[in-house]
């Protein structure tokens, strides 16, 4: 059971969110439209948050190297778009290509993290910051041929943003979209998210899933029990990388653009902040915590934009996002280190 100190970010964000909702109501904003968008934002960002769970439960810490899996998903989508795959076929082929690429990237990533056991979060941060510049060369040199992806002058190098409107934009958002009055429920999008949650739930009830949790709880005991700790950690890191690749595919089909170059660098921190807001201790984490934290954080982000514009302080949005995201991560690290030193 998480202590009050770990629930404090959740309490603060929930209180702040209630105040934002009241302020939106006083400003006569359309709360139904904001609610509809909050459901999309939940899934749009929620899969990336789910990807953190296997590594956390395996004792590999918070995945600051999330850009590794994100890049795998971006490559998968670029391959699908390059061959002009559209609709559900294009989206699911993106997932397939992402799966293959993320298995390889996750394997390399996992081998590195196993070499720096105990310092995974620091190593993951630097892996992400070094991997993205390396991929920037890849984006400029990759021999794709779809002219809609390339710079108009020179015809070589991918654009920073690739439009998905002709391919699989909103393919899940508009699947089984149910309208009840002013409320729009994207059942297809929520069902996809639910299936991923179910997959993780069932995974942690398999023999391998229980072994993963055992390694995260007590590595020494797990080793004495005959478990291959290095292999279990490696599989958990690969699984996290795969889900991150799926997550960026889901995010991108909702957003409408494939964002390349430096964009993946900043995506790990909101995901980590969300799972901490949900009540995770930074070690053992449950699916409910990931879902709750994502909804609270993303709904808060969603409300700050129109409210800041309404009160004529648009700069407030980015300031709040940056401050809340990083301060929550810092708070969680301080609390965790305090607990370790008190043992």
Phi, psi and omega in degrees: 000121180297140179285173180299324181298325179278338178275348184302314176301321178297318180294316181297313181294320179298317179297315180296322179295319178298318178297321178295320179296317178297319179294320177297321178295317179294329178276004176060041175277159180280098184291333178294319177297318179294322177296316178301316180292329181294327178293320178293317180297326179302309182283322181305321180254342187293326181294322177297324178290320177301328183296342180283338190297311182303317180293319179298316182287341177271359179083016180268004176080185180286134189277084176286350175268024179307328177304337178298311178291323179298317179297321177301318177293322179296319178296317179301317179292321179297322177297315180297317180291322180301323179266014173056044176276130187237169175062208180296326178300313180296318181294314183287332172291326174300316178297321180294312178298320179297320180301312182296316183291319182291330175299314180294311181296320179295325178296313177298314180299317180294320178298320180294315182294328176293336178281339183242039184306132183097343179232033185297322184292319177293314180298317180299321178300313182286330175297316178297316182289337177267331182288323182296312176300324176298318180290336177298325174293321179299316182296329181276341185248346184299134186275054174284155187242350180290114186298335179289345179265341191263159173299136183295331179260122180097327177069022178221144182091135183281147176291155177298328177230129180246122184287132180258008186301325181272001188241278180218041176293128179058028183295325176272327182299324183264001179282122179055045179284117183257129180247122178236099186065236178268359182269132176243122182247113180279083186299322180297315179296314180294325179294319178299316178296318179297322178295321178294319176298318179296320178301314180294321179300314180289325180300316183283003173251000172277172178299318179294321179295318178293325177293322178299314179296323179295320178297320179291326181286312184206097185294321181296316179295320179298320179292320178294335179279000177095009180278142176275094187299317183298317181291321180294316177298319179299316179295322178295320179292320177297316180297317177299319180294319179297313181295326176297321176297318176296320182299318180288332175295316178294316179301315186289322179295333175281319183288323177099354180222139169278118182259119185250190179061238189276356185301319182295343184302320187270003188274343181288324189290316175298325179295315179295318178300320181297316183289332175287321176298325180293347177115004179296143177273002185084007178227264178286127186227143180247158183299320181302321180296322179293317181293313181298312181298320178297315182295316180297311184292314184289327176292323176296315176302317183297319184285330184293331183295301181293327180292316179297321178292324182292323180266013173063035173229068184297334180294340182298328184300305183293326178297313180295316180301311182295314182298311183294315183301308185282327181291326179292318178297315179299316180299315181296320179295320180295316180296318181294316180293327177295321179294319181297318183290337182275350181284000000 
